[in-house]
């Protein structure tokens, strides 16, 4: 997914568009346009098509998830989740794709951080509301990882702000807060 999305990520330098993934390669040449067309097809088939097809298969078989054949075929995708939330792997996949899209398509690091923070907070809220895992330990571990990622993004925003203001005292205080995290 990252490689497919990287085909569309460009940066303009002195009026000329270049690929972000290959700084010396000009964007929108005939070769790049062909790569973009292939990437669109690939994205529809694999990034959108496979999860949608999986969701559709889940939906069709939602009442038969306990059957041996279904468990043998698709169990690796829903084992460990509560029965009502058998589709949770698709929610996790969506979160990953959205975070990747934010990282690739927003040039401004501060806006990336804000968007990532919103996505992570929304993920925390949805996770707490659903508690998708059968084992409470896994719910707690997932919640802890989402909170840690959110704190990391917020800390990076604080350090960015400190660098912008050029206040070493603020950066030192932020680093001291981080020391207590582990």
C-alpha angles and dihedrals in degrees: 000000000000093000091048093050091044090065088068097044109099136166127206116223118182091341095310122108117227133179112259092216092053108030097194095049117096118230128231096028117139090264091050092048090053090048089050091051091050090046091052091053091045091048093051093046101041110017095041107012101053095048091044091048090047090050090049091050089048090051093049092049099036092117093047101050091118094057115111095234094051092046091049093049103038104012094107087065099051108021111119095027123105110266094247090053099048089135095059093111087067090054090053090048091051091051091052093049092048093050090048091049091051091051094049104038104041114074096191111083092206092054089046089055093048093048091046090049091053091048092049094047089049089049090051092050093048092045093051091046093050106028088198102190124087090218114067090212090063091049090052092046092050091047091049091051092049091048091048091051091048091050090049091053092047091048091051089053090051091050091047089053091048091051090048091053092038093224110150090187091062091047090049091051091049090050090050090053089051092051090064091054096077 
